[in-house]
Amino acid sequence: MILSNFYKRLYTSLVLILLILLIFNFNFILTYCLLVCGVLAVIEFFNISKNLLLNFLVKYLINIFFIIYIFTFCFYFLFFANISGLKIILFILLSACVASDIGGFLFGKIFKGPKLTKISPKKTYSGSLGSIFFSVIAVLILSVFFDIFINFKLIAFAILTSIFCQIGDLFFSFLKRKAKFKDTGNFLPGHGGIIDRLDGIFLGIPVGFLSLNLIY
């Protein structure tokens, strides 16, 4: 069962990496993906909030905030993707977030070790370090490919992006735990729902983008 889930996750990850390459080259695919992911993420979040022990007004405000956040995220992602220089930065950011997730999964499975937090029992310190390591490697490789000057600021940017990807992941893990959800859906085999896959990206990309502006 564990091996089967691993292969499902691996195959889905390869498809997602291919999708990243396609959206980098074709804006109509990016538009479609943002629309589908945004709608599905909102639906999944509604299902989570439904099970949270909160009064109606608080749930309503949280849902409204999430809708605004997601569609603002999608709008600016699409807007910046139409500016050549910023498109490269977004591609590097997205790749750093995906690498962070893959690194955390692989290092956590291989090295195991002490648990990072009770919020998500599967998260380990080794996985967290693996997330940072893979993000840094991804950013460095893409920087060489796009002929970007490599320095300590770039490494700091990669580290910050990975850290906030992990915080985003933990935040949604906390909500799922409170709502007694294992996964937000089954849209992506081996990964769960859209939020299960994009939780870190929803925070990692905005913070990574802001940190890049502040650092440079």
C-alpha positions, 0 to 999 in steps of 0.5 A: 500500500505504501509503495503503491502510494509512493508510485502514484505520488511519483507519477503525479509529480512527473505529470505536474513537472511537465505541466509547469513546463507547458504553462511556462510556454503557453499562456492559455494553459496557464489561464486554464490551470489557474481557473480550474485550480482556483475553483477547486481550491475554493470548493475544497476549502469550503468542505474543510471550513464546514467541519470546523467548530466555528460560528456561522459568521466566522466561517463566512468571513474566513471563506470570503477571505479565502476566495479573495486571496485565491483569486487575487493570487491567480490574477497577479500570477497571470498578470506577472506571467505576461511580463517576460522578466517576471515570468522567469521569476515566477517560474523559478519560484514555482519550481522552488516550491515544487522542489521544496515539496519533493525534497521534504517527501524524499528526505522524510522517507529516507532519513526519518528522524524526530517529528517536526510538529504534532500538527502534521505527524509525518513532517520531520526535521530531516524532511524540512532540511530536505525541502530547503536543500532541494529548493536551493538546488532548484533555484541555483540550477535555473539561475544558471539556465537563465544566466542569473548571477548567483550570490548569497542573496539568491540562496537566502531567497530560496531558503525563505521560499522553502520555509514559507512553503512549509509554513503554508503546508503546516497551516493547511495541515492544521486546518485539516486536522481540526476538521478531521480531514486526511486529504482535501480531495482525491483529484491528484492520485497520491497527493489528494486534492488541489489544496494538498498539492498547492498549500505551500505554493499559496504562501511560498510564491507571494512571500518569495516574490516579496522577499526577492524585492526586499533582498535585492 
